[in-house]
Amino acid sequence: MSPSRTFFVQNFGCRASQADGAALEASLASEGLAAVPSADQAALVVLNTCTVTSSADQDVRQIIRRLRRQNPAVEIAVTGCYAQRASEELAQIDGVRFVIGNSHKGQLAQIVAHAPSSYHAPSTYHAQVHVNDIFAQEDFFLAPVEGPAGDRARPNLKIQDGCNNRCSFCIIPSVRGKSRSAPADWVLRETQRLADAGYQEVVLTGINLGRWGREWGQGRQFTDLLARLLAETTIPLLRLSSVEPMDWTPELLELMAGSPRLAQHIHMPLQSGSDAVLRRMHRKYRPRHYQDRIERARALMPHAALGADVMTGFPGETDAEFAESLAFIEALPFTYLHVFTYSERPGTKAVDLPGAVPVEVRRERNRILQEVSERKNLVFRRSQSGRRVPAVTLGGSTALSTNYLRIELAQPRPANQLIELPLGQVTPRGLAEATLLSVLR
């Protein structure tokens, strides 16, 4: 294999997928391939896919066709969740050379690096397919995150994969497998390595992050791991990605509230504020449980970011149920929402539920909740004006505060600096850094 062979990894979907992408880059480089900054410069393009919605699948197919048009000789490897779910569908698309599911993601670099190099993407070529039963997967993809390139100032460290929940709308367990955790010593070692490399913030991520360590049956909890990270590493700031409602224990909330090294940013998936809809979704909590967690978080951390995923148009969602969900969301102190329109996923239980909501109704409900999100976020941003907050610079004129505010800097600063910033006027997307001149105005 020639060391001059070039590659580009394009990631889709969640932070766990982005962390996988960074690990793929490292493993491809270790096989002698050379990373390039864009797909049009690459001999090999790896598409690290998502399949949580039908539009996510469509995006991947469109990109494959565009790559093929722009460079008929390019080698395309499709990996990730879409590859795991529909490998043969992808293998039939003209130009795809490799389809490598999550079951083989850890072997991707070796597979593509040692394949014959005489390939010229003929239309008659049938892709190599590498997919096994994901539920038989015991290994955790432990490839280290090498220093993130370019403007990636906040590396994602995936410490958990898979999910044992069976939400009726969700395809993810069938493409990620059962819950698996990275060993605690590995997590500490990787976190310290990133700290030693100069990174100011690490984002801990997983498919069901709060379940870290539970499968070992030794009483190890996610909070215990965080306590060790705070005690045994020097990373200045840790941020948690999404954690399910019932895993926001009083101990976890109190640990976050008591440590300036844990970003006061809570993302707690809701999906619906209607009890009946949550039951049909097979979610493991009721609205009262969720409300208790959010109110505890706000009492402990008055300035924390509080975000939620919310779905519109789940099968059978009536006008009354949507109104119930809307009223529940309005009553809670959210600072932002990620709003999703329900998408039918083959192989999920929700596909067979009666009462499909018309697409135009789903979209209208999505629009209503987006407006709620924007209004709540504006209220939160206004409440933060005049405060001083820790923030990590992202490069150029932007920083991100520990409580998830985008700050427009008064002057450009290098990426990856942890600094305290005074907050001034509200901007269309965040807040501006306050300066003496702006205060005088």
TIMI-705521 format. One record per residue (C-alpha): residue number from 1; residue in three letters; x, y, z. Coordinates in steps of 0.02 Angstrom, whole numbers, plus 50000, padded with zeros to 5 digits. Layout:
<pts>
[NUM,"Ala",[X,Y,Z]]
...
</pts>
This chain:
<pts>
[1,"Met",[50000,50000,50000]]
[2,"Ser",[50072,50166,49947]]
[3,"Pro",[50087,50293,50088]]
[4,"Ser",[50031,50428,49965]]
[5,"Arg",[49854,50361,49955]]
[6,"Thr",[49741,50498,50021]]
[7,"Phe",[49580,50490,50121]]
[8,"Phe",[49442,50599,50190]]
[9,"Val",[49315,50550,50325]]
[10,"Gln",[49144,50633,50321]]
[11,"Asn",[49039,50611,50477]]
[12,"Phe",[48850,50615,50496]]
[13,"Gly",[48741,50618,50651]]
[14,"Cys",[48777,50620,50836]]
[15,"Arg",[48932,50659,50939]]
[16,"Ala",[48966,50473,50962]]
[17,"Ser",[48976,50458,50773]]
[18,"Gln",[49093,50609,50766]]
[19,"Ala",[49204,50527,50896]]
[20,"Asp",[49205,50367,50792]]
[21,"Gly",[49256,50473,50642]]
[22,"Ala",[49405,50546,50734]]
[23,"Ala",[49458,50370,50784]]
[24,"Leu",[49440,50312,50603]]
[25,"Glu",[49554,50454,50546]]
[26,"Ala",[49685,50399,50671]]
[27,"Ser",[49676,50216,50621]]
[28,"Leu",[49684,50256,50435]]
[29,"Ala",[49836,50365,50464]]
[30,"Ser",[49918,50223,50561]]
[31,"Glu",[49898,50114,50406]]
[32,"Gly",[50000,50239,50304]]
[33,"Leu",[49859,50336,50220]]
[34,"Ala",[49868,50526,50214]]
[35,"Ala",[49724,50635,50269]]
[36,"Val",[49670,50779,50156]]
[37,"Pro",[49554,50923,50201]]
[38,"Ser",[49413,50888,50077]]
[39,"Ala",[49328,50746,49986]]
[40,"Asp",[49373,50812,49813]]
[41,"Gln",[49559,50791,49854]]
[42,"Ala",[49542,50611,49916]]
[43,"Ala",[49571,50444,49831]]
[44,"Leu",[49466,50363,49969]]
[45,"Val",[49312,50442,50049]]
[46,"Val",[49242,50362,50206]]
[47,"Leu",[49060,50407,50243]]
[48,"Asn",[49026,50377,50428]]
[49,"Thr",[48838,50373,50424]]
[50,"Cys",[48684,50401,50531]]
[51,"Thr",[48516,50314,50502]]
[52,"Val",[48405,50392,50636]]
[53,"Thr",[48289,50468,50503]]
[54,"Ser",[48247,50434,50322]]
[55,"Ser",[48320,50604,50276]]
[56,"Ala",[48487,50551,50353]]
[57,"Asp",[48488,50401,50235]]
[58,"Gln",[48441,50511,50088]]
[59,"Asp",[48584,50632,50126]]
[60,"Val",[48710,50490,50115]]
[61,"Arg",[48642,50425,49950]]
[62,"Gln",[48648,50599,49874]]
[63,"Ile",[48828,50624,49929]]
[64,"Ile",[48879,50456,49856]]
[65,"Arg",[48805,50504,49688]]
[66,"Arg",[48888,50676,49692]]
[67,"Leu",[49057,50601,49734]]
[68,"Arg",[49037,50478,49592]]
[69,"Arg",[48994,50616,49468]]
[70,"Gln",[49139,50726,49521]]
[71,"Asn",[49269,50588,49521]]
[72,"Pro",[49223,50419,49445]]
[73,"Ala",[49386,50342,49510]]
[74,"Val",[49357,50386,49692]]
[75,"Glu",[49344,50240,49814]]
[76,"Ile",[49194,50257,49929]]
[77,"Ala",[49181,50163,50094]]
[78,"Val",[49016,50176,50187]]
[79,"Thr",[49019,50136,50372]]
[80,"Gly",[48916,50175,50527]]
[81,"Cys",[48733,50151,50567]]
[82,"Tyr",[48659,50156,50391]]
[83,"Ala",[48789,50029,50335]]
[84,"Gln",[48741,49915,50480]]
[85,"Arg",[48555,49931,50445]]
[86,"Ala",[48548,49917,50255]]
[87,"Ser",[48713,49850,50191]]
[88,"Glu",[48649,49771,50031]]
[89,"Glu",[48550,49927,49986]]
[90,"Leu",[48710,50029,49995]]
[91,"Ala",[48812,49896,49907]]
[92,"Gln",[48702,49914,49753]]
[93,"Ile",[48738,50100,49733]]
[94,"Asp",[48858,50137,49591]]
[95,"Gly",[49029,50188,49655]]
[96,"Val",[49023,50109,49828]]
[97,"Arg",[49172,49994,49852]]
[98,"Phe",[49157,49949,50037]]
[99,"Val",[49009,49935,50154]]
[100,"Ile",[49074,49912,50331]]
[101,"Gly",[48947,49904,50471]]
[102,"Asn",[48970,49956,50651]]
[103,"Ser",[49009,49772,50686]]
[104,"His",[49171,49794,50587]]
[105,"Lys",[49208,49979,50610]]
[106,"Gly",[49362,49942,50714]]
[107,"Gln",[49433,49843,50566]]
[108,"Leu",[49393,49972,50432]]
[109,"Ala",[49569,50040,50415]]
[110,"Gln",[49643,49867,50388]]
[111,"Ile",[49506,49818,50265]]
[112,"Val",[49526,49968,50152]]
[113,"Ala",[49715,49981,50170]]
[114,"His",[49748,49802,50116]]
[115,"Ala",[49619,49790,49976]]
[116,"Pro",[49688,49778,49798]]
[117,"Ser",[49735,49950,49732]]
[118,"Ser",[49687,49921,49550]]
[119,"Tyr",[49505,49969,49576]]
[120,"His",[49433,50099,49456]]
[121,"Ala",[49251,50103,49513]]
[122,"Pro",[49170,50010,49367]]
[123,"Ser",[48981,50010,49371]]
[124,"Thr",[48979,49820,49375]]
[125,"Tyr",[49084,49809,49534]]
[126,"His",[48991,49740,49685]]
[127,"Ala",[49049,49816,49847]]
[128,"Gln",[49138,49717,49982]]
[129,"Val",[49015,49699,50125]]
[130,"His",[49075,49675,50305]]
[131,"Val",[48927,49662,50424]]
[132,"Asn",[48889,49540,50565]]
[133,"Asp",[48758,49528,50703]]
[134,"Ile",[48784,49685,50804]]
[135,"Phe",[48707,49607,50960]]
[136,"Ala",[48850,49483,50964]]
[137,"Gln",[48971,49629,50976]]
[138,"Glu",[49070,49626,51137]]
[139,"Asp",[49216,49738,51090]]
[140,"Phe",[49222,49925,51115]]
[141,"Phe",[49302,50029,50975]]
[142,"Leu",[49447,50095,51080]]
[143,"Ala",[49547,50185,50946]]
[144,"Pro",[49618,50341,51029]]
[145,"Val",[49566,50515,50976]]
[146,"Glu",[49719,50594,50901]]
[147,"Gly",[49732,50782,50913]]
[148,"Pro",[49577,50854,50825]]
[149,"Ala",[49628,50954,50673]]
[150,"Gly",[49581,51127,50615]]
[151,"Asp",[49443,51214,50712]]
[152,"Arg",[49396,51063,50818]]
[153,"Ala",[49442,51137,50986]]
[154,"Arg",[49329,51023,51089]]
[155,"Pro",[49367,50838,51054]]
[156,"Asn",[49230,50708,51079]]
[157,"Leu",[49285,50559,51183]]
[158,"Lys",[49166,50413,51162]]
[159,"Ile",[49162,50309,51321]]
[160,"Gln",[49003,50208,51295]]
[161,"Asp",[48916,50127,51146]]
[162,"Gly",[48753,50035,51114]]
[163,"Cys",[48588,50042,51207]]
[164,"Asn",[48483,49916,51303]]
[165,"Asn",[48325,50021,51294]]
[166,"Arg",[48192,49978,51165]]
[167,"Cys",[48104,50140,51127]]
[168,"Ser",[47973,50099,50997]]
[169,"Phe",[48030,50234,50874]]
[170,"Cys",[48218,50207,50884]]
[171,"Ile",[48324,50107,50763]]
[172,"Ile",[48487,50140,50856]]
[173,"Pro",[48494,49983,50968]]
[174,"Ser",[48479,49873,50814]]
[175,"Val",[48627,49958,50729]]
[176,"Arg",[48735,49994,50882]]
[177,"Gly",[48702,49837,50985]]
[178,"Lys",[48694,49813,51172]]
[179,"Ser",[48769,49936,51296]]
[180,"Arg",[48958,49925,51308]]
[181,"Ser",[49079,50035,51404]]
[182,"Ala",[49260,50086,51387]]
[183,"Pro",[49366,50032,51537]]
[184,"Ala",[49386,50168,51668]]
[185,"Asp",[49576,50165,51659]]
[186,"Trp",[49570,50191,51471]]
[187,"Val",[49451,50338,51491]]
[188,"Leu",[49566,50419,51619]]
[189,"Arg",[49720,50387,51513]]
[190,"Glu",[49642,50460,51355]]
[191,"Thr",[49573,50611,51448]]
[192,"Gln",[49742,50648,51524]]
[193,"Arg",[49826,50626,51355]]
[194,"Leu",[49710,50757,51281]]
[195,"Ala",[49746,50871,51429]]
[196,"Asp",[49932,50847,51403]]
[197,"Ala",[49908,50892,51219]]
[198,"Gly",[49839,51059,51276]]
[199,"Tyr",[49652,51038,51254]]
[200,"Gln",[49547,51141,51373]]
[201,"Glu",[49384,51047,51352]]
[202,"Val",[49337,50866,51319]]
[203,"Val",[49159,50814,51278]]
[204,"Leu",[49113,50642,51349]]
[205,"Thr",[48993,50554,51234]]
[206,"Gly",[48904,50389,51206]]
[207,"Ile",[48744,50317,51136]]
[208,"Asn",[48672,50300,51312]]
[209,"Leu",[48806,50391,51410]]
[210,"Gly",[48728,50380,51583]]
[211,"Arg",[48733,50189,51573]]
[212,"Trp",[48923,50186,51574]]
[213,"Gly",[48989,50037,51671]]
[214,"Arg",[48821,49959,51713]]
[215,"Glu",[48849,49801,51611]]
[216,"Trp",[48995,49747,51721]]
[217,"Gly",[48880,49718,51870]]
[218,"Gln",[49008,49785,51994]]
[219,"Gly",[48910,49935,52057]]
[220,"Arg",[49010,50056,51952]]
[221,"Gln",[48913,50212,51908]]
[222,"Phe",[48940,50355,51787]]
[223,"Thr",[48956,50476,51933]]
[224,"Asp",[49101,50372,52003]]
[225,"Leu",[49192,50387,51837]]
[226,"Leu",[49168,50576,51834]]
[227,"Ala",[49233,50590,52012]]
[228,"Arg",[49389,50496,51961]]
[229,"Leu",[49413,50605,51807]]
[230,"Leu",[49405,50760,51917]]
[231,"Ala",[49524,50686,52046]]
[232,"Glu",[49649,50598,51933]]
[233,"Thr",[49663,50704,51776]]
[234,"Thr",[49707,50885,51744]]
[235,"Ile",[49582,50918,51605]]
[236,"Pro",[49517,51094,51637]]
[237,"Leu",[49338,51064,51577]]
[238,"Leu",[49227,50913,51548]]
[239,"Arg",[49060,50927,51458]]
[240,"Leu",[48929,50789,51453]]
[241,"Ser",[48832,50753,51295]]
[242,"Ser",[48654,50687,51307]]
[243,"Val",[48607,50589,51465]]
[244,"Glu",[48438,50503,51486]]
[245,"Pro",[48318,50576,51617]]
[246,"Met",[48326,50433,51743]]
[247,"Asp",[48516,50438,51742]]
[248,"Trp",[48518,50618,51804]]
[249,"Thr",[48528,50559,51983]]
[250,"Pro",[48539,50680,52131]]
[251,"Glu",[48721,50627,52150]]
[252,"Leu",[48761,50672,51969]]
[253,"Leu",[48673,50839,51979]]
[254,"Glu",[48760,50883,52143]]
[255,"Leu",[48930,50835,52072]]
[256,"Met",[48902,50946,51921]]
[257,"Ala",[48839,51091,52027]]
[258,"Gly",[48990,51078,52143]]
[259,"Ser",[49130,51071,52016]]
[260,"Pro",[49184,51216,51904]]
[261,"Arg",[49270,51086,51793]]
[262,"Leu",[49103,51010,51741]]
[263,"Ala",[49014,51120,51614]]
[264,"Gln",[48844,51173,51680]]
[265,"His",[48757,51106,51526]]
[266,"Ile",[48621,50974,51541]]
[267,"His",[48547,50892,51388]]
[268,"Met",[48404,50779,51442]]
[269,"Pro",[48300,50697,51303]]
[270,"Leu",[48113,50721,51328]]
[271,"Gln",[48031,50668,51163]]
[272,"Ser",[47856,50712,51226]]
[273,"Gly",[47772,50795,51373]]
[274,"Ser",[47618,50686,51352]]
[275,"Asp",[47607,50536,51467]]
[276,"Ala",[47509,50434,51340]]
[277,"Val",[47634,50469,51202]]
[278,"Leu",[47781,50424,51314]]
[279,"Arg",[47697,50257,51352]]
[280,"Arg",[47675,50220,51167]]
[281,"Met",[47857,50267,51141]]
[282,"His",[47907,50142,51278]]
[283,"Arg",[48003,50278,51369]]
[284,"Lys",[48048,50231,51548]]
[285,"Tyr",[47989,50389,51636]]
[286,"Arg",[47832,50491,51653]]
[287,"Pro",[47819,50681,51638]]
[288,"Arg",[47822,50701,51827]]
[289,"His",[47990,50610,51837]]
[290,"Tyr",[48062,50721,51701]]
[291,"Gln",[47997,50879,51783]]
[292,"Asp",[48076,50830,51948]]
[293,"Arg",[48249,50812,51866]]
[294,"Ile",[48237,50978,51775]]
[295,"Glu",[48177,51073,51928]]
[296,"Arg",[48316,50996,52035]]
[297,"Ala",[48444,51047,51904]]
[298,"Arg",[48380,51226,51896]]
[299,"Ala",[48377,51241,52087]]
[300,"Leu",[48558,51182,52099]]
[301,"Met",[48621,51277,51946]]
[302,"Pro",[48522,51436,51913]]
[303,"His",[48626,51482,51759]]
[304,"Ala",[48645,51309,51680]]
[305,"Ala",[48595,51270,51501]]
[306,"Leu",[48446,51151,51501]]
[307,"Gly",[48411,51069,51334]]
[308,"Ala",[48298,50930,51271]]
[309,"Asp",[48260,50826,51117]]
[310,"Val",[48075,50835,51071]]
[311,"Met",[47986,50735,50936]]
[312,"Thr",[47830,50789,50843]]
[313,"Gly",[47705,50682,50749]]
[314,"Phe",[47732,50515,50836]]
[315,"Pro",[47598,50390,50779]]
[316,"Gly",[47432,50425,50863]]
[317,"Glu",[47484,50596,50929]]
[318,"Thr",[47319,50688,50938]]
[319,"Asp",[47293,50875,50945]]
[320,"Ala",[47256,50858,51131]]
[321,"Glu",[47415,50759,51163]]
[322,"Phe",[47520,50885,51069]]
[323,"Ala",[47438,51025,51168]]
[324,"Glu",[47479,50931,51329]]
[325,"Ser",[47661,50913,51274]]
[326,"Leu",[47671,51095,51222]]
[327,"Ala",[47603,51155,51390]]
[328,"Phe",[47726,51044,51483]]
[329,"Ile",[47873,51114,51383]]
[330,"Glu",[47814,51293,51405]]
[331,"Ala",[47808,51270,51594]]
[332,"Leu",[47988,51209,51612]]
[333,"Pro",[48145,51319,51611]]
[334,"Phe",[48223,51253,51452]]
[335,"Thr",[48356,51359,51370]]
[336,"Tyr",[48348,51270,51202]]
[337,"Leu",[48261,51125,51114]]
[338,"His",[48316,51006,50977]]
[339,"Val",[48152,50974,50885]]
[340,"Phe",[48134,50823,50771]]
[341,"Thr",[47993,50767,50658]]
[342,"Tyr",[47950,50583,50679]]
[343,"Ser",[48021,50476,50539]]
[344,"Glu",[47965,50297,50506]]
[345,"Arg",[48110,50176,50528]]
[346,"Pro",[48093,49999,50460]]
[347,"Gly",[48114,49870,50597]]
[348,"Thr",[48047,49978,50740]]
[349,"Lys",[47885,49942,50831]]
[350,"Ala",[47816,50115,50798]]
[351,"Val",[47804,50078,50611]]
[352,"Asp",[47657,49962,50647]]
[353,"Leu",[47564,50080,50763]]
[354,"Pro",[47398,50151,50702]]
[355,"Gly",[47359,50335,50683]]
[356,"Ala",[47495,50400,50569]]
[357,"Val",[47504,50589,50584]]
[358,"Pro",[47499,50680,50417]]
[359,"Val",[47669,50748,50367]]
[360,"Glu",[47604,50926,50355]]
[361,"Val",[47537,50914,50533]]
[362,"Arg",[47705,50848,50596]]
[363,"Arg",[47793,50993,50513]]
[364,"Glu",[47674,51122,50584]]
[365,"Arg",[47698,51054,50760]]
[366,"Asn",[47885,51059,50730]]
[367,"Arg",[47872,51243,50680]]
[368,"Ile",[47773,51284,50838]]
[369,"Leu",[47904,51202,50950]]
[370,"Gln",[48046,51285,50857]]
[371,"Glu",[47967,51453,50898]]
[372,"Val",[47954,51402,51081]]
[373,"Ser",[48138,51354,51079]]
[374,"Glu",[48190,51520,51002]]
[375,"Arg",[48087,51618,51128]]
[376,"Lys",[48154,51522,51278]]
[377,"Asn",[48332,51539,51215]]
[378,"Leu",[48312,51726,51193]]
[379,"Val",[48247,51742,51372]]
[380,"Phe",[48397,51643,51434]]
[381,"Arg",[48522,51746,51335]]
[382,"Arg",[48449,51908,51401]]
[383,"Ser",[48463,51841,51578]]
[384,"Gln",[48649,51810,51553]]
[385,"Ser",[48693,51984,51491]]
[386,"Gly",[48803,52071,51620]]
[387,"Arg",[48876,51909,51690]]
[388,"Arg",[49053,51842,51673]]
[389,"Val",[49065,51662,51611]]
[390,"Pro",[49205,51537,51573]]
[391,"Ala",[49214,51496,51388]]
[392,"Val",[49322,51400,51265]]
[393,"Thr",[49375,51493,51108]]
[394,"Leu",[49331,51406,50945]]
[395,"Gly",[49449,51506,50836]]
[396,"Gly",[49417,51671,50749]]
[397,"Ser",[49287,51778,50837]]
[398,"Thr",[49183,51644,50924]]
[399,"Ala",[49185,51558,51094]]
[400,"Leu",[49069,51436,51181]]
[401,"Ser",[49028,51463,51364]]
[402,"Thr",[49019,51322,51490]]
[403,"Asn",[48830,51351,51494]]
[404,"Tyr",[48816,51332,51304]]
[405,"Leu",[48809,51513,51248]]
[406,"Arg",[48889,51565,51084]]
[407,"Ile",[48991,51721,51118]]
[408,"Glu",[49048,51843,50985]]
[409,"Leu",[49221,51901,51035]]
[410,"Ala",[49274,52082,51028]]
[411,"Gln",[49430,52029,50935]]
[412,"Pro",[49489,51863,50859]]
[413,"Arg",[49578,51741,50974]]
[414,"Pro",[49663,51575,50939]]
[415,"Ala",[49558,51419,50965]]
[416,"Asn",[49567,51314,51122]]
[417,"Gln",[49587,51447,51255]]
[418,"Leu",[49486,51436,51416]]
[419,"Ile",[49450,51614,51468]]
[420,"Glu",[49324,51711,51571]]
[421,"Leu",[49220,51831,51469]]
[422,"Pro",[49102,51973,51515]]
[423,"Leu",[48937,51958,51423]]
[424,"Gly",[48864,52110,51338]]
[425,"Gln",[48718,52134,51220]]
[426,"Val",[48614,51995,51146]]
[427,"Thr",[48654,51953,50964]]
[428,"Pro",[48548,51854,50839]]
[429,"Arg",[48634,51691,50888]]
[430,"Gly",[48711,51721,51059]]
[431,"Leu",[48790,51865,51154]]
[432,"Ala",[48930,51986,51120]]
[433,"Glu",[49082,52001,51230]]
[434,"Ala",[49063,52158,51333]]
[435,"Thr",[49196,52291,51311]]
[436,"Leu",[49222,52457,51398]]
[437,"Leu",[49158,52545,51243]]
[438,"Ser",[49000,52439,51236]]
[439,"Val",[48967,52469,51421]]
[440,"Leu",[48986,52657,51398]]
[441,"Arg",[48860,52650,51257]]
</pts>
